C-alpha cells in the first residue's frame, strides 16, 4: 500500500509522490483500521507504460473500472485541479489517497488499484 501525496503527468508518463503505508488496527482503534504512511520523505514512483490502473466507479457501484495508462492520463488531464485527499476523479471513489500497487522494480508500478473500504 502507498499513500499518495501528489500525482502528475510528464509527457506520456504518470508520476506519483508517495510513501509506503502500514495498517493501523486493533482493539484500541475506533471504528475500523486505516492506513498510515511511514515516516520519511515521499519517493517518486512511475507507472509502467503498460500498467493497469483500477479505479472504483461509484456511479453504479462500487464497480472496478480498468484503465490503460493512456486512458488514465486522459482522465488526469481532464481533472487538472485533482486533489488526492478531497476531490477524487468523478465518477470514481472520491478518495484517491491510498492505493495498492504491484511493482516491476522499486519505483515502477505495473498495477495501481484504488483502495476502497466502505
N, CA, C and O atoms as CSV, one atom per row, in Angstrom:
chain,resi,resn,atom,element,x,y,z
A,1,UNK,N,N,0.851,-1.174,0.000
A,1,UNK,CA,C,0.000,0.000,0.000
A,1,UNK,C,C,0.893,1.232,0.000
A,1,UNK,O,O,1.943,1.278,0.641
A,2,UNK,N,N,0.430,2.220,-0.744
A,2,UNK,CA,C,1.114,3.512,-0.776
A,2,UNK,C,C,0.109,4.605,-0.423
A,2,UNK,O,O,-1.080,4.494,-0.722
A,3,UNK,N,N,0.601,5.646,0.208
A,3,UNK,CA,C,-0.203,6.834,0.447
A,3,UNK,C,C,0.331,7.920,-0.468
A,3,UNK,O,O,1.490,8.319,-0.354
A,4,UNK,N,N,-0.508,8.397,-1.372
A,4,UNK,CA,C,-0.112,9.368,-2.384
A,4,UNK,C,C,-0.158,10.781,-1.808
A,4,UNK,O,O,-1.121,11.160,-1.141
A,5,UNK,N,N,0.892,11.553,-2.073
A,5,UNK,CA,C,0.879,12.968,-1.697
A,5,UNK,C,C,0.837,13.857,-2.936
A,5,UNK,O,O,0.602,15.060,-2.824
A,6,UNK,N,N,1.061,13.284,-4.110
A,6,UNK,CA,C,0.995,14.057,-5.342
A,6,UNK,C,C,0.978,13.146,-6.550
A,6,UNK,O,O,1.504,12.034,-6.527
A,7,UNK,N,N,0.356,13.649,-7.608
A,7,UNK,CA,C,0.288,12.899,-8.865
A,7,UNK,C,C,0.440,13.897,-10.003
A,7,UNK,O,O,-0.139,14.983,-9.962
A,8,UNK,N,N,1.215,13.533,-11.017
A,8,UNK,CA,C,1.422,14.440,-12.147
A,8,UNK,C,C,1.639,13.637,-13.419
A,8,UNK,O,O,1.928,12.441,-13.384
A,9,UNK,N,N,1.494,14.324,-14.536
A,9,UNK,CA,C,1.728,13.731,-15.848
A,9,UNK,C,C,2.925,14.443,-16.458
A,9,UNK,O,O,2.966,15.672,-16.510
A,10,UNK,N,N,3.901,13.666,-16.920
A,10,UNK,CA,C,5.083,14.199,-17.581
A,10,UNK,C,C,5.176,13.525,-18.944
A,10,UNK,O,O,5.699,12.418,-19.070
A,11,UNK,N,N,4.658,14.214,-19.969
A,11,UNK,CA,C,4.613,13.620,-21.305
A,11,UNK,C,C,3.641,12.462,-21.322
A,11,UNK,O,O,2.440,12.648,-21.124
A,12,UNK,N,N,4.164,11.246,-21.561
A,12,UNK,CA,C,3.305,10.062,-21.562
A,12,UNK,C,C,3.525,9.202,-20.319
A,12,UNK,O,O,3.219,8.009,-20.322
A,13,UNK,N,N,4.053,9.809,-19.264
A,13,UNK,CA,C,4.312,9.090,-18.012
A,13,UNK,C,C,3.509,9.688,-16.865
A,13,UNK,O,O,3.304,10.900,-16.805
A,14,UNK,N,N,3.059,8.834,-15.960
A,14,UNK,CA,C,2.381,9.273,-14.744
A,14,UNK,C,C,3.366,9.096,-13.597
A,14,UNK,O,O,3.917,8.014,-13.392
A,15,UNK,N,N,3.575,10.181,-12.854
A,15,UNK,CA,C,4.478,10.163,-11.715
A,15,UNK,C,C,3.677,10.339,-10.431
A,15,UNK,O,O,2.774,11.172,-10.360
A,16,UNK,N,N,4.015,9.554,-9.425
A,16,UNK,CA,C,3.353,9.630,-8.130
A,16,UNK,C,C,4.385,9.931,-7.054
A,16,UNK,O,O,5.462,9.334,-7.041
A,17,UNK,N,N,4.069,10.842,-6.163
A,17,UNK,CA,C,4.859,11.053,-4.955
A,17,UNK,C,C,4.102,10.309,-3.873
A,17,UNK,O,O,2.926,10.589,-3.637
A,18,UNK,N,N,4.756,9.366,-3.212
A,18,UNK,CA,C,4.043,8.541,-2.246
A,18,UNK,C,C,5.009,7.943,-1.224
A,18,UNK,O,O,6.223,7.896,-1.424
A,19,UNK,N,N,4.417,7.492,-0.129
A,19,UNK,CA,C,5.163,6.791,0.911
A,19,UNK,C,C,4.487,5.447,1.180
A,19,UNK,O,O,3.261,5.353,1.122
A,20,UNK,N,N,5.265,4.413,1.473
A,20,UNK,CA,C,4.665,3.147,1.873
A,20,UNK,C,C,3.785,3.360,3.105
A,20,UNK,O,O,4.030,4.261,3.907
A,21,UNK,N,N,2.752,2.514,3.247
A,21,UNK,CA,C,1.807,2.667,4.348
A,21,UNK,C,C,1.685,1.377,5.138
A,21,UNK,O,O,1.875,0.281,4.609
A,22,UNK,N,N,1.365,1.529,6.408
A,22,UNK,CA,C,1.127,0.375,7.266
A,22,UNK,C,C,-0.304,0.435,7.783
A,22,UNK,O,O,-0.872,1.512,7.968
A,23,UNK,N,N,-0.869,-0.739,8.011
A,23,UNK,CA,C,-2.233,-0.840,8.522
A,23,UNK,C,C,-2.216,-0.632,10.031
A,23,UNK,O,O,-1.475,-1.292,10.759
A,24,UNK,N,N,-3.047,0.298,10.481
A,24,UNK,CA,C,-3.219,0.549,11.912
A,24,UNK,C,C,-4.569,-0.051,12.286
A,24,UNK,O,O,-5.608,0.383,11.789
A,25,UNK,N,N,-4.549,-1.054,13.168
A,25,UNK,CA,C,-5.803,-1.694,13.556
A,25,UNK,C,C,-5.645,-2.309,14.935
A,25,UNK,O,O,-4.552,-2.321,15.501
A,26,UNK,N,N,-6.725,-2.809,15.459
A,26,UNK,CA,C,-6.680,-3.462,16.758
A,26,UNK,C,C,-7.822,-3.020,17.641
A,26,UNK,O,O,-8.677,-2.235,17.232
A,27,UNK,N,N,-7.826,-3.522,18.829
A,27,UNK,CA,C,-8.920,-3.247,19.756
A,27,UNK,C,C,-9.028,-1.783,20.145
A,27,UNK,O,O,-10.117,-1.314,20.476
A,28,UNK,N,N,-7.935,-1.059,20.113
A,28,UNK,CA,C,-7.953,0.345,20.528
A,28,UNK,C,C,-8.155,1.326,19.382
A,28,UNK,O,O,-8.077,2.538,19.579
A,29,UNK,N,N,-8.412,0.808,18.192
A,29,UNK,CA,C,-8.658,1.667,17.031
A,29,UNK,C,C,-10.171,1.802,16.866
A,29,UNK,O,O,-10.876,0.817,16.647
A,30,UNK,N,N,-10.651,3.028,16.975
A,30,UNK,CA,C,-12.091,3.279,16.864
A,30,UNK,C,C,-12.577,2.989,15.446
A,30,UNK,O,O,-11.866,3.245,14.474
A,31,UNK,N,N,-13.766,2.463,15.336
A,31,UNK,CA,C,-14.462,2.193,14.076
A,31,UNK,C,C,-13.823,1.071,13.276
A,31,UNK,O,O,-14.398,-0.014,13.181
A,32,UNK,N,N,-12.665,1.298,12.706
A,32,UNK,CA,C,-12.066,0.312,11.823
A,32,UNK,C,C,-10.594,0.649,11.629
A,32,UNK,O,O,-10.135,1.713,12.045
A,33,UNK,N,N,-9.861,-0.250,11.003
A,33,UNK,CA,C,-8.467,0.011,10.712
A,33,UNK,C,C,-8.304,1.042,9.605
A,33,UNK,O,O,-9.243,1.326,8.861
A,34,UNK,N,N,-7.117,1.592,9.508
A,34,UNK,CA,C,-6.805,2.570,8.471
A,34,UNK,C,C,-5.319,2.463,8.132
A,34,UNK,O,O,-4.537,1.885,8.887
A,35,UNK,N,N,-4.946,3.025,6.994
A,35,UNK,CA,C,-3.556,3.017,6.567
A,35,UNK,C,C,-2.908,4.349,6.899
A,35,UNK,O,O,-3.498,5.413,6.718
A,36,UNK,N,N,-1.677,4.262,7.390
A,36,UNK,CA,C,-0.930,5.458,7.745
A,36,UNK,C,C,0.431,5.397,7.061
A,36,UNK,O,O,1.094,4.361,7.098
A,37,UNK,N,N,0.858,6.506,6.432
A,37,UNK,CA,C,2.162,6.478,5.768
A,37,UNK,C,C,3.293,6.365,6.782
A,37,UNK,O,O,3.210,6.899,7.888
A,38,UNK,N,N,4.341,5.668,6.391
A,38,UNK,CA,C,5.523,5.576,7.243
A,38,UNK,C,C,6.209,6.935,7.261
A,38,UNK,O,O,5.981,7.759,6.376
A,39,UNK,N,N,7.039,7.168,8.254
A,39,UNK,CA,C,7.724,8.459,8.336
A,39,UNK,C,C,8.812,8.543,7.264
A,39,UNK,O,O,9.249,7.535,6.708
A,40,UNK,N,N,9.223,9.755,7.001
A,40,UNK,CA,C,10.255,9.978,5.999
A,40,UNK,C,C,9.712,10.657,4.763
A,40,UNK,O,O,8.502,10.833,4.623
A,41,UNK,N,N,10.604,11.039,3.869
A,41,UNK,CA,C,10.175,11.745,2.655
A,41,UNK,C,C,9.475,10.815,1.669
A,41,UNK,O,O,9.723,9.610,1.642
A,42,UNK,N,N,8.611,11.395,0.872
A,42,UNK,CA,C,7.927,10.642,-0.185
A,42,UNK,C,C,8.926,10.284,-1.281
A,42,UNK,O,O,9.859,11.039,-1.553
A,43,UNK,N,N,8.722,9.124,-1.905
A,43,UNK,CA,C,9.516,8.706,-3.056
A,43,UNK,C,C,8.725,8.984,-4.318
A,43,UNK,O,O,7.502,9.120,-4.276
A,44,UNK,N,N,9.419,9.069,-5.433
A,44,UNK,CA,C,8.754,9.209,-6.721
A,44,UNK,C,C,8.622,7.826,-7.352
A,44,UNK,O,O,9.601,7.095,-7.503
A,45,UNK,N,N,7.389,7.489,-7.714
A,45,UNK,CA,C,7.078,6.244,-8.401
A,45,UNK,C,C,6.555,6.611,-9.786
A,45,UNK,O,O,6.058,7.718,-9.990
A,46,UNK,N,N,6.664,5.694,-10.726
A,46,UNK,CA,C,6.131,5.942,-12.066
A,46,UNK,C,C,5.330,4.729,-12.513
A,46,UNK,O,O,5.647,3.590,-12.172
A,47,UNK,N,N,4.294,5.000,-13.279
A,47,UNK,CA,C,3.529,3.898,-13.852
A,47,UNK,C,C,4.292,3.339,-15.042
A,47,UNK,O,O,4.791,4.095,-15.875
A,48,UNK,N,N,4.382,2.030,-15.121
A,48,UNK,CA,C,4.974,1.389,-16.290
A,48,UNK,C,C,4.109,1.739,-17.502
A,48,UNK,O,O,2.908,1.973,-17.364
A,49,UNK,N,N,4.704,1.772,-18.655
A,49,UNK,CA,C,3.967,2.163,-19.869
A,49,UNK,C,C,2.772,1.247,-20.149
A,49,UNK,O,O,1.788,1.690,-20.742
A,50,UNK,N,N,2.839,-0.001,-19.740
A,50,UNK,CA,C,1.739,-0.949,-19.956
A,50,UNK,C,C,1.042,-1.303,-18.645
A,50,UNK,O,O,0.466,-2.383,-18.520
A,51,UNK,N,N,1.092,-0.405,-17.677
A,51,UNK,CA,C,0.462,-0.654,-16.383
A,51,UNK,C,C,-1.058,-0.692,-16.511
A,51,UNK,O,O,-1.630,-0.179,-17.472
A,52,UNK,N,N,-1.686,-1.301,-15.537
A,52,UNK,CA,C,-3.141,-1.312,-15.420
A,52,UNK,C,C,-3.515,-0.439,-14.227
A,52,UNK,O,O,-2.925,-0.548,-13.153
A,53,UNK,N,N,-4.493,0.418,-14.430
A,53,UNK,CA,C,-4.998,1.282,-13.365
A,53,UNK,C,C,-6.439,0.853,-13.086
A,53,UNK,O,O,-7.254,0.772,-14.005
A,54,UNK,N,N,-6.747,0.580,-11.828
A,54,UNK,CA,C,-8.092,0.150,-11.440
A,54,UNK,C,C,-8.661,1.184,-10.471
A,54,UNK,O,O,-8.131,1.386,-9.378
A,55,UNK,N,N,-9.742,1.830,-10.886
A,55,UNK,CA,C,-10.423,2.827,-10.063
A,55,UNK,C,C,-11.815,2.324,-9.729
A,55,UNK,O,O,-12.391,1.534,-10.477
A,56,UNK,N,N,-12.350,2.773,-8.621
A,56,UNK,CA,C,-13.699,2.381,-8.215
A,56,UNK,C,C,-14.707,3.362,-8.791
A,56,UNK,O,O,-14.755,4.522,-8.382
A,57,UNK,N,N,-15.514,2.898,-9.742
A,57,UNK,CA,C,-16.559,3.722,-10.339
A,57,UNK,C,C,-17.757,3.695,-9.397
A,57,UNK,O,O,-18.332,2.638,-9.137
A,58,UNK,N,N,-18.125,4.865,-8.891
A,58,UNK,CA,C,-19.192,4.954,-7.894
A,58,UNK,C,C,-20.528,5.375,-8.505
A,58,UNK,O,O,-21.493,5.566,-7.766
A,59,UNK,N,N,-20.616,5.527,-9.832
A,59,UNK,CA,C,-21.878,5.952,-10.443
A,59,UNK,C,C,-22.937,4.856,-10.337
A,59,UNK,O,O,-24.130,5.154,-10.282
A,60,UNK,N,N,-22.518,3.604,-10.306
A,60,UNK,CA,C,-23.447,2.495,-10.136
A,60,UNK,C,C,-22.720,1.389,-9.384
A,60,UNK,O,O,-22.704,0.235,-9.810
A,61,UNK,N,N,-22.124,1.759,-8.266
A,61,UNK,CA,C,-21.227,0.788,-7.691
A,61,UNK,C,C,-21.135,0.828,-6.194
A,61,UNK,O,O,-22.058,1.244,-5.494
A,62,UNK,N,N,-20.013,0.390,-5.731
A,62,UNK,CA,C,-18.696,0.439,-6.360
A,62,UNK,C,C,-18.443,-0.701,-7.352
A,62,UNK,O,O,-18.705,-1.869,-7.064
A,63,UNK,N,N,-17.936,-0.332,-8.506
A,63,UNK,CA,C,-17.582,-1.287,-9.544
A,63,UNK,C,C,-16.176,-0.941,-10.026
A,63,UNK,O,O,-15.928,0.203,-10.406
A,64,UNK,N,N,-15.245,-1.906,-10.019
A,64,UNK,CA,C,-13.904,-1.617,-10.515
A,64,UNK,C,C,-13.909,-1.286,-12.008
A,64,UNK,O,O,-14.534,-1.986,-12.806
A,65,UNK,N,N,-13.213,-0.223,-12.374
A,65,UNK,CA,C,-13.071,0.165,-13.785
A,65,UNK,C,C,-11.579,0.126,-14.128
A,65,UNK,O,O,-10.760,0.730,-13.434
A,66,UNK,N,N,-11.235,-0.584,-15.195
A,66,UNK,CA,C,-9.825,-0.741,-15.590
A,66,UNK,C,C,-9.468,0.271,-16.677
A,66,UNK,O,O,-10.247,0.524,-17.597
A,67,UNK,N,N,-8.263,0.845,-16.546
A,67,UNK,CA,C,-7.775,1.843,-17.496
A,67,UNK,C,C,-6.357,1.496,-17.920
A,67,UNK,O,O,-5.565,0.978,-17.134
A,68,UNK,N,N,-6.057,1.790,-19.167
A,68,UNK,CA,C,-4.666,1.762,-19.617
A,68,UNK,C,C,-4.008,3.039,-19.111
A,68,UNK,O,O,-4.690,3.944,-18.629
A,69,UNK,N,N,-2.707,3.112,-19.216
A,69,UNK,CA,C,-2.014,4.337,-18.805
A,69,UNK,C,C,-2.467,5.514,-19.659
A,69,UNK,O,O,-2.676,6.607,-19.132
A,70,UNK,N,N,-2.621,5.314,-20.966
A,70,UNK,CA,C,-3.063,6.403,-21.848
A,70,UNK,C,C,-4.443,6.918,-21.447
A,70,UNK,O,O,-4.667,8.129,-21.431
A,71,UNK,N,N,-5.367,6.021,-21.123
A,71,UNK,CA,C,-6.708,6.436,-20.712
A,71,UNK,C,C,-6.674,7.129,-19.352
A,71,UNK,O,O,-7.424,8.077,-19.122
A,72,UNK,N,N,-5.808,6.660,-18.447
A,72,UNK,CA,C,-5.659,7.285,-17.138
A,72,UNK,C,C,-5.089,8.695,-17.281
A,72,UNK,O,O,-5.529,9.612,-16.587
A,73,UNK,N,N,-4.121,8.874,-18.167
A,73,UNK,CA,C,-3.556,10.202,-18.420
A,73,UNK,C,C,-4.644,11.134,-18.945
A,73,UNK,O,O,-4.727,12.291,-18.533
A,74,UNK,N,N,-5.469,10.637,-19.845
A,74,UNK,CA,C,-6.574,11.447,-20.369
A,74,UNK,C,C,-7.511,11.883,-19.233
A,74,UNK,O,O,-7.948,13.033,-19.190
A,75,UNK,N,N,-7.813,10.965,-18.326
A,75,UNK,CA,C,-8.653,11.272,-17.171
A,75,UNK,C,C,-7.987,12.315,-16.265
A,75,UNK,O,O,-8.648,13.241,-15.796
A,76,UNK,N,N,-6.695,12.167,-16.024
A,76,UNK,CA,C,-5.971,13.132,-15.185
A,76,UNK,C,C,-5.930,14.517,-15.828
A,76,UNK,O,O,-6.099,15.531,-15.151
A,77,UNK,N,N,-5.706,14.548,-17.130
A,77,UNK,CA,C,-5.656,15.851,-17.816
A,77,UNK,C,C,-7.017,16.530,-17.843
A,77,UNK,O,O,-7.090,17.757,-17.920
A,78,UNK,N,N,-8.090,15.762,-17.781
A,78,UNK,CA,C,-9.438,16.330,-17.744
A,78,UNK,C,C,-9.789,16.828,-16.339
A,78,UNK,O,O,-10.812,17.485,-16.149
A,79,UNK,N,N,-8.938,16.514,-15.357
A,79,UNK,CA,C,-9.163,16.916,-13.973
A,79,UNK,C,C,-7.914,17.633,-13.455
A,79,UNK,O,O,-7.250,17.125,-12.551
A,80,UNK,N,N,-7.582,18.800,-14.007
A,80,UNK,CA,C,-6.323,19.455,-13.632
A,80,UNK,C,C,-6.282,19.911,-12.170
A,80,UNK,O,O,-5.198,20.099,-11.618
A,81,UNK,N,N,-7.434,20.090,-11.544
A,81,UNK,CA,C,-7.472,20.540,-10.153
A,81,UNK,C,C,-7.509,19.374,-9.166
A,81,UNK,O,O,-7.873,19.562,-8.006
A,82,UNK,N,N,-7.141,18.188,-9.607
A,82,UNK,CA,C,-7.199,16.990,-8.781
A,82,UNK,C,C,-6.495,17.201,-7.450
A,82,UNK,O,O,-5.345,17.638,-7.400
A,83,UNK,N,N,-7.203,16.885,-6.380
A,83,UNK,CA,C,-6.642,16.883,-5.039
A,83,UNK,C,C,-6.800,15.463,-4.521
A,83,UNK,O,O,-7.925,14.994,-4.350
A,84,UNK,N,N,-5.697,14.771,-4.268
A,84,UNK,CA,C,-5.766,13.356,-3.933
A,84,UNK,C,C,-6.484,13.082,-2.624
A,84,UNK,O,O,-6.945,11.961,-2.409
A,85,UNK,N,N,-6.596,14.065,-1.744
A,85,UNK,CA,C,-7.239,13.833,-0.457
A,85,UNK,C,C,-8.726,14.148,-0.460
A,85,UNK,O,O,-9.482,13.502,0.265
A,86,UNK,N,N,-9.171,15.117,-1.253
A,86,UNK,CA,C,-10.553,15.573,-1.129
A,86,UNK,C,C,-11.410,15.326,-2.355
A,86,UNK,O,O,-12.542,14.863,-2.215
A,87,UNK,N,N,-10.928,15.608,-3.526
A,87,UNK,CA,C,-11.816,15.669,-4.673
A,87,UNK,C,C,-11.969,14.366,-5.430
A,87,UNK,O,O,-13.094,13.981,-5.749
A,88,UNK,N,N,-10.909,13.691,-5.723
A,88,UNK,CA,C,-11.024,12.453,-6.475
A,88,UNK,C,C,-11.292,12.686,-7.946
A,88,UNK,O,O,-11.183,13.804,-8.450
A,89,UNK,N,N,-11.638,11.628,-8.610
A,89,UNK,CA,C,-11.846,11.633,-10.048
A,89,UNK,C,C,-13.276,11.183,-10.335
A,89,UNK,O,O,-13.529,9.980,-10.407
A,90,UNK,N,N,-14.213,12.107,-10.500
A,90,UNK,CA,C,-15.596,11.722,-10.766
A,90,UNK,C,C,-15.671,10.875,-12.029
A,90,UNK,O,O,-14.963,11.187,-12.986
A,91,UNK,N,N,-16.479,9.828,-12.093
A,91,UNK,CA,C,-17.425,9.352,-11.072
A,91,UNK,C,C,-16.800,8.341,-10.115
A,91,UNK,O,O,-17.510,7.538,-9.510
A,92,UNK,N,N,-15.496,8.375,-9.978
A,92,UNK,CA,C,-14.795,7.373,-9.184
A,92,UNK,C,C,-14.807,7.743,-7.711
A,92,UNK,O,O,-15.070,8.886,-7.337
A,93,UNK,N,N,-14.520,6.758,-6.896
A,93,UNK,CA,C,-14.474,6.947,-5.452
A,93,UNK,C,C,-13.657,8.184,-5.131
A,93,UNK,O,O,-12.560,8.354,-5.664
A,94,UNK,N,N,-14.156,9.027,-4.294
A,94,UNK,CA,C,-13.578,10.350,-4.086
A,94,UNK,C,C,-12.214,10.363,-3.421
A,94,UNK,O,O,-11.447,11.299,-3.647
A,95,UNK,N,N,-11.878,9.379,-2.622
A,95,UNK,CA,C,-10.558,9.381,-2.007
A,95,UNK,C,C,-9.579,8.623,-2.891
A,95,UNK,O,O,-9.751,7.430,-3.145
A,96,UNK,N,N,-8.573,9.311,-3.347
A,96,UNK,CA,C,-7.556,8.677,-4.183
A,96,UNK,C,C,-6.230,8.688,-3.440
A,96,UNK,O,O,-5.166,8.644,-4.058
A,97,UNK,N,N,-6.292,8.747,-2.125
A,97,UNK,CA,C,-5.083,8.911,-1.327
A,97,UNK,C,C,-4.329,7.601,-1.107
A,97,UNK,O,O,-3.098,7.592,-1.135
A,98,UNK,N,N,-5.046,6.493,-0.887
A,98,UNK,CA,C,-4.390,5.221,-0.594
A,98,UNK,C,C,-4.617,4.249,-1.748
A,98,UNK,O,O,-5.743,4.049,-2.203
A,99,UNK,N,N,-3.513,3.646,-2.211
A,99,UNK,CA,C,-3.584,2.718,-3.339
A,99,UNK,C,C,-2.787,1.461,-3.020
A,99,UNK,O,O,-1.835,1.492,-2.239
A,100,UNK,N,N,-3.187,0.366,-3.631
A,100,UNK,CA,C,-2.342,-0.826,-3.588
A,100,UNK,C,C,-1.654,-0.920,-4.941
A,100,UNK,O,O,-2.215,-0.537,-5.968
A,101,UNK,N,N,-0.439,-1.432,-4.926
A,101,UNK,CA,C,0.359,-1.460,-6.155
A,101,UNK,C,C,1.091,-2.785,-6.284
A,101,UNK,O,O,1.361,-3.470,-5.297
A,102,UNK,N,N,1.405,-3.129,-7.531
A,102,UNK,CA,C,2.356,-4.183,-7.851
A,102,UNK,C,C,3.528,-3.484,-8.519
A,102,UNK,O,O,3.341,-2.585,-9.339
A,103,UNK,N,N,4.737,-3.902,-8.166
A,103,UNK,CA,C,5.951,-3.272,-8.695
A,103,UNK,C,C,6.653,-4.201,-9.678
A,103,UNK,O,O,6.604,-5.423,-9.538
A,104,UNK,N,N,7.307,-3.604,-10.677
A,104,UNK,CA,C,8.221,-4.390,-11.504
A,104,UNK,C,C,9.644,-4.189,-10.995
A,104,UNK,O,O,10.518,-5.029,-11.215
A,105,UNK,N,N,9.865,-3.072,-10.317
A,105,UNK,CA,C,11.117,-2.811,-9.606
A,105,UNK,C,C,10.760,-1.926,-8.421
A,105,UNK,O,O,9.584,-1.840,-8.066
A,106,UNK,N,N,11.701,-1.282,-7.813
A,106,UNK,CA,C,11.424,-0.491,-6.625
A,106,UNK,C,C,10.546,0.723,-6.828
A,106,UNK,O,O,9.883,1.164,-5.889
A,107,UNK,N,N,10.522,1.283,-8.043
A,107,UNK,CA,C,9.761,2.516,-8.256
A,107,UNK,C,C,8.819,2.458,-9.454
A,107,UNK,O,O,8.046,3.393,-9.658
A,108,UNK,N,N,8.857,1.397,-10.248
A,108,UNK,CA,C,7.953,1.294,-11.393
A,108,UNK,C,C,6.751,0.432,-11.029
A,108,UNK,O,O,6.904,-0.710,-10.595
A,109,UNK,N,N,5.553,0.985,-11.210
A,109,UNK,CA,C,4.315,0.328,-10.823
A,109,UNK,C,C,3.672,-0.320,-12.043
A,109,UNK,O,O,3.480,0.335,-13.067
A,110,UNK,N,N,3.339,-1.605,-11.936
A,110,UNK,CA,C,2.685,-2.312,-13.044
A,110,UNK,C,C,1.167,-2.366,-12.865
A,110,UNK,O,O,0.428,-2.421,-13.848
A,111,UNK,N,N,0.703,-2.351,-11.619
A,111,UNK,CA,C,-0.732,-2.294,-11.335
A,111,UNK,C,C,-0.968,-1.306,-10.210
A,111,UNK,O,O,-0.343,-1.390,-9.153
A,112,UNK,N,N,-1.868,-0.376,-10.443
A,112,UNK,CA,C,-2.264,0.602,-9.438
A,112,UNK,C,C,-3.748,0.400,-9.198
A,112,UNK,O,O,-4.547,0.493,-10.130
A,113,UNK,N,N,-4.120,0.126,-7.968
A,113,UNK,CA,C,-5.513,-0.139,-7.647
A,113,UNK,C,C,-5.965,0.790,-6.524
A,113,UNK,O,O,-5.378,0.816,-5.442
A,114,UNK,N,N,-6.998,1.536,-6.801
A,114,UNK,CA,C,-7.535,2.473,-5.815
A,114,UNK,C,C,-8.080,1.678,-4.634
A,114,UNK,O,O,-8.859,0.741,-4.815
A,115,UNK,N,N,-7.678,2.047,-3.450
A,115,UNK,CA,C,-8.122,1.344,-2.246
A,115,UNK,C,C,-9.526,1.805,-1.887
A,115,UNK,O,O,-9.780,3.000,-1.736
A,116,UNK,N,N,-10.427,0.854,-1.752
A,116,UNK,CA,C,-11.797,1.175,-1.372
A,116,UNK,C,C,-12.172,0.377,-0.144
A,116,UNK,O,O,-12.075,-0.850,-0.132
A,117,UNK,N,N,-12.595,1.072,0.877
A,117,UNK,CA,C,-13.050,0.434,2.109
A,117,UNK,C,C,-14.265,1.192,2.592
A,117,UNK,O,O,-14.136,2.317,3.076
A,118,UNK,N,N,-15.458,0.595,2.470
A,118,UNK,CA,C,-16.676,1.326,2.839
A,118,UNK,C,C,-16.739,1.668,4.317
A,118,UNK,O,O,-17.706,2.281,4.768
